[in-house]
Structures are given as structure tokens and as C-alpha cells.
Amino acid sequence: MKTMLIETGGNVKTTVFLFTDTQIKVEGQVEDINNLLNTGEIPNIFGPEDKGDICEKIRPVAKLEQKA
């Protein structure tokens, strides 16, 4: 989930996340997906170091959006 969120976060294209019940290996995955669908986030998925990296990656995209 973490990798998917990072890869699609700054992406302008539409992304589809599709999974079946046979792909669920840990029940916690269902809870994470439920949180993502209900609140738009997964609690505590990113640590402080991850958040800094994400901000640096998204900053140029945000500046372009601000100008538009």
C-alpha cells in the first residue's frame, strides 16, 4: 500500500487499485483499504522521514498547479 500511494501521489493520471479476496494475505490489509476509502488516508503508514521525502517529490507539482 505504501509503495502504491507514493507512486500515484504526484501522478496526474487516473489510477485504479483492483484486488480480489484471494489476494488478501493479512486481515490488516482490509482495514487499511477501508481506512483509505473512508478517510483518504491510512493512519501511521508514513514515518517522519517518508513525509519529508514525499514533500520534496510533490513540491514541483504543487508549484505548477499553483501557477495554473
LOKOL-774830 format. One line per 4 residues: their letters; for each residue x, y negated, z of N, C-alpha, C. Coordinates in nm, 3 decimals. Each point is the difference from the previous one (the first is absolute). Layout:
// residues N
A	X:Y:Z:X:Y:Z:X:Y:Z | ...
END
This chain:
// residues 68
MKTM	0.083:0.119:0.000:-0.083:-0.119:0.000:0.087:-0.125:0.000 | 0.105:0.005:0.079:0.088:-0.116:0.010:0.061:-0.034:-0.136 | 0.049:0.100:-0.070:0.061:-0.021:-0.132:-0.103:-0.055:-0.098 | -0.120:0.055:0.001:-0.104:-0.046:-0.090:-0.033:-0.147:0.026
LIET	-0.013:-0.038:0.126:-0.033:-0.138:0.032:0.110:-0.096:-0.043 | 0.126:0.040:0.018:0.111:-0.086:-0.040:0.004:-0.014:-0.152 | -0.016:0.110:-0.072:0.009:-0.004:-0.145:-0.115:-0.076:-0.064 | -0.116:0.002:0.059:-0.116:-0.067:-0.060:-0.025:-0.139:0.057
GGNV	0.067:-0.037:0.106:-0.027:-0.127:0.066:0.021:-0.122:-0.087 | 0.108:-0.009:-0.072:0.028:-0.115:-0.084:-0.039:0.022:-0.144 | -0.064:0.111:-0.026:-0.036:0.038:-0.136:-0.128:-0.072:-0.040 | 0.000:-0.056:-0.120:-0.116:-0.073:-0.048:-0.101:0.095:-0.065
KTTV	0.047:0.117:-0.040:-0.087:0.097:-0.065:-0.093:0.067:0.101 | -0.110:0.052:-0.051:-0.093:0.076:0.082:0.061:0.135:0.033 | -0.016:0.044:0.122:0.054:0.128:0.044:-0.112:0.085:0.057 | 0.003:0.129:-0.032:-0.099:0.094:0.052:0.071:0.100:0.088
FLFT	-0.055:0.023:0.117:0.051:0.101:0.092:-0.104:0.112:0.004 | 0.036:0.114:-0.054:-0.092:0.111:-0.011:0.058:0.122:0.071 | -0.076:0.061:0.086:0.046:0.120:0.069:-0.118:0.093:0.021 | 0.030:0.127:0.016:-0.104:0.099:0.026:0.019:0.059:0.139
DTQI	-0.098:0.071:0.047:0.009:0.058:0.134:0.111:0.104:0.011 | 0.042:0.057:-0.111:0.109:0.098:0.004:0.136:-0.065:0.020 | 0.008:-0.131:-0.022:0.126:-0.071:0.015:0.023:-0.049:0.143 | -0.098:0.014:0.085:0.013:-0.044:0.139:0.082:0.103:0.076
KVEG	0.118:-0.039:0.044:0.088:0.091:0.073:-0.005:-0.026:0.150 | -0.029:-0.124:0.037:-0.006:-0.039:0.141:-0.128:-0.081:0.018 | -0.077:0.031:0.103:-0.126:-0.070:0.023:0.019:-0.152:0.015 | 0.117:-0.041:0.045:0.029:-0.143:0.016:-0.008:-0.075:-0.131
QVED	0.022:0.071:-0.112:-0.010:-0.065:-0.131:-0.142:-0.052:-0.024 | -0.099:0.077:0.040:-0.139:-0.042:-0.018:-0.027:-0.125:0.082 | 0.051:-0.005:0.120:-0.019:-0.118:0.085:0.069:-0.122:-0.061 | 0.120:0.019:-0.055:0.071:-0.111:-0.065:-0.079:-0.052:-0.120
INNL	-0.051:0.089:-0.081:-0.078:-0.040:-0.117:-0.128:-0.071:0.043 | -0.063:0.051:0.104:-0.120:-0.063:0.054:0.030:-0.142:0.047 | 0.108:-0.018:0.073:0.038:-0.134:0.046:0.028:-0.093:-0.118 | 0.067:0.051:-0.101:0.032:-0.081:-0.117:-0.128:-0.045:-0.071
LNTG	-0.094:0.090:-0.014:-0.126:-0.035:-0.067:-0.086:-0.094:0.083 | 0.000:0.018:0.132:-0.087:-0.081:0.086:0.058:-0.136:0.036 | 0.131:-0.007:0.023:0.059:-0.125:0.047:0.102:-0.060:-0.096 | 0.043:0.078:-0.100:0.100:-0.049:-0.094:0.142:0.018:0.050
EIPN	0.018:0.070:0.109:0.134:0.023:0.053:0.005:0.131:0.077 | 0.122:0.047:0.020:0.023:0.118:0.083:0.083:-0.048:0.118 | -0.054:0.006:0.121:0.071:-0.053:0.116:0.139:0.063:0.018 | 0.096:-0.086:0.025:0.138:0.039:0.033:0.070:0.084:-0.106
IFGP	-0.039:-0.015:-0.127:0.066:0.077:-0.105:0.136:-0.062:-0.035 | 0.012:-0.131:0.015:0.125:-0.068:-0.032:0.065:-0.056:0.127 | 0.129:0.026:0.012:0.077:-0.056:0.110:0.045:-0.141:-0.035 | 0.062:-0.071:0.094:0.045:-0.137:-0.024:0.097:-0.012:-0.118
EDKG	0.090:0.098:-0.014:0.096:-0.006:-0.111:-0.069:0.018:-0.134 | -0.103:0.083:-0.004:-0.078:0.020:-0.123:-0.074:-0.128:-0.038 | -0.057:-0.066:0.099:-0.077:-0.122:-0.027:0.088:-0.109:-0.060 | 0.122:-0.013:0.047:0.093:-0.098:-0.057:0.033:0.031:-0.145
DICE	0.024:0.127:-0.030:0.028:0.041:-0.138:-0.119:-0.026:-0.090 | -0.119:0.028:0.048:-0.121:-0.021:-0.079:-0.020:-0.148:-0.029 | 0.022:-0.083:0.100:-0.015:-0.145:-0.019:0.097:-0.052:-0.106 | 0.121:0.050:0.001:0.099:-0.043:-0.100:-0.039:0.045:-0.141
KIRP	-0.057:0.118:-0.012:-0.041:0.050:-0.131:-0.121:-0.075:-0.055 | -0.092:-0.039:0.086:-0.125:-0.061:-0.044:0.010:-0.152:-0.016 | 0.102:-0.060:0.060:0.013:-0.146:-0.004:-0.002:-0.057:-0.143 | 0.076:0.055:-0.097:-0.006:-0.056:-0.136:-0.139:0.011:-0.063
VAKL	-0.069:0.109:0.024:-0.134:0.019:-0.054:-0.096:-0.102:0.062 | 0.012:-0.022:0.129:-0.087:-0.096:0.069:0.026:-0.142:-0.051 | 0.125:-0.034:-0.027:0.030:-0.134:-0.052:-0.061:-0.020:-0.138 | 0.005:0.103:-0.084:-0.062:-0.009:-0.131:-0.151:-0.018:0.009
EQKA	-0.062:0.073:0.091:-0.144:-0.012:0.021:-0.038:-0.138:0.052 | 0.084:-0.057:0.084:-0.027:-0.131:0.057:0.000:-0.107:-0.109 | 0.088:0.016:-0.099:0.010:-0.098:-0.108:-0.117:0.010:-0.097 | -0.061:0.118:-0.008:-0.110:0.021:-0.097:-0.129:-0.059:0.046
END
